[in-house]
Amino acid sequence: MTNEKYIHEFQTLKNFFEKYCNDKHKNQKKITKTLRYNEINHKLELLLCDDCYELIDYSLDRLNECPHEIKPRCRTCPKPCYEPVMWKKVAKLMRYSGIRLGLTKIKNRILGAK
């Protein structure tokens, strides 16, 4: 996958994880993580609790190891790399955050149009 696609993917994970963690957990701390992809370092600033950090760290490892040149959505991947237990945790988080982030986007469009 291209570096631009990689950046988009990890930013999406960051947004989803931070939304979920902020709504559901306490004791978030600022964490800086350096990701390396195609010989390029990417700096990622996170605000997560320890449990969510562990889960995003796992997800970012899966992203880095994705063997597909054109990355499919993980839920439709012919060769999923997530362990089933971890997949269920991430899917729950993504469902929760996806709905709320989508509603926020719609709300901002409506309020911005007035």
C-alpha positions as CSV (number, residue, x, y, z in Angstrom):
1,M,0.0,0.0,0.0
2,T,1.2,3.5,-0.6
3,N,2.5,5.7,2.3
4,E,-0.5,8.0,1.9
5,K,-2.9,5.0,2.3
6,Y,-0.9,3.8,5.3
7,I,-1.2,7.2,6.9
8,H,-4.9,7.3,6.3
9,E,-5.3,3.8,7.8
10,F,-3.4,4.6,11.0
11,Q,-5.1,8.0,11.4
12,T,-8.5,6.2,11.1
13,L,-7.5,3.7,13.8
14,K,-6.3,6.6,16.0
15,N,-9.7,8.4,15.6
16,F,-11.7,5.3,16.3
17,F,-9.7,4.2,19.3
18,E,-9.5,7.7,20.9
19,K,-13.3,8.2,20.5
20,Y,-14.0,4.8,22.1
21,C,-11.5,5.3,25.0
22,N,-12.6,8.8,25.7
23,D,-16.2,7.8,26.0
24,K,-15.7,4.5,27.9
25,H,-12.6,4.7,30.0
26,K,-10.6,6.9,32.4
27,N,-6.9,7.3,33.1
28,Q,-5.9,8.1,29.5
29,K,-2.3,9.1,29.0
30,K,-0.5,10.7,26.2
31,I,1.6,8.2,24.3
32,T,3.9,8.8,21.3
33,K,4.5,5.9,19.0
34,T,6.8,5.8,16.0
35,L,5.6,3.6,13.2
36,R,8.0,2.5,10.4
37,Y,6.5,1.7,7.0
38,N,8.4,1.5,3.7
39,E,11.6,2.8,5.3
40,I,9.7,6.0,6.5
41,N,9.1,6.8,10.2
42,H,5.7,8.1,11.1
43,K,5.0,9.7,14.5
44,L,1.6,9.0,16.1
45,E,0.4,10.9,19.2
46,L,-2.2,8.9,21.1
47,L,-4.4,9.7,24.2
48,L,-5.5,6.2,25.4
49,C,-5.8,4.1,28.5
50,D,-3.5,1.1,28.9
51,D,-6.1,-1.4,27.6
52,C,-6.9,0.6,24.5
53,Y,-3.2,1.2,23.9
54,E,-2.5,-2.5,24.0
55,L,-5.3,-3.1,21.5
56,I,-4.3,-0.3,19.1
57,D,-0.7,-1.5,19.3
58,Y,-1.9,-5.0,18.1
59,S,-4.0,-3.4,15.3
60,L,-1.0,-1.3,14.1
61,D,1.1,-4.4,14.1
62,R,-1.5,-6.1,11.9
63,L,-1.5,-3.0,9.6
64,N,2.2,-3.0,9.3
65,E,2.2,-6.7,8.4
66,C,-0.7,-6.5,5.9
67,P,0.5,-8.5,2.8
68,H,-1.9,-6.9,0.4
69,E,-0.6,-4.4,-2.1
70,I,-4.1,-2.9,-2.2
71,K,-5.4,-3.2,1.4
72,P,-8.9,-4.6,1.7
73,R,-11.2,-3.9,4.6
74,C,-10.2,-6.3,7.3
75,R,-13.7,-7.7,7.7
76,T,-13.7,-8.7,4.0
77,C,-10.1,-9.9,3.9
78,P,-9.6,-13.4,2.4
79,K,-6.8,-14.2,4.9
80,P,-7.5,-12.4,8.2
81,C,-4.5,-11.8,10.4
82,Y,-6.4,-10.9,13.5
83,E,-6.8,-13.5,16.2
84,P,-10.5,-14.2,16.7
85,V,-10.6,-12.8,20.3
86,M,-8.8,-9.6,19.3
87,W,-11.0,-9.3,16.2
88,K,-14.1,-9.2,18.3
89,K,-12.7,-6.5,20.6
90,V,-11.6,-4.4,17.7
91,A,-14.9,-4.9,15.8
92,K,-16.9,-3.8,18.9
93,L,-14.8,-0.7,19.3
94,M,-15.1,0.1,15.5
95,R,-18.9,-0.3,15.6
96,Y,-19.2,2.0,18.6
97,S,-16.9,4.7,17.3
98,G,-18.0,4.5,13.7
99,I,-21.6,5.3,14.5
100,R,-20.6,8.2,16.8
101,L,-18.0,9.7,14.5
102,G,-20.5,9.4,11.6
103,L,-23.2,11.2,13.6
104,T,-20.8,13.9,14.6
105,K,-19.8,14.5,11.0
106,I,-23.5,14.7,10.0
107,K,-24.2,17.1,12.9
108,N,-21.3,19.3,11.9
109,R,-22.5,19.5,8.3
110,I,-26.0,20.5,9.4
111,L,-24.8,23.1,11.9
112,G,-22.2,24.4,9.4
113,A,-24.9,24.8,6.7
114,K,-27.0,27.2,8.8
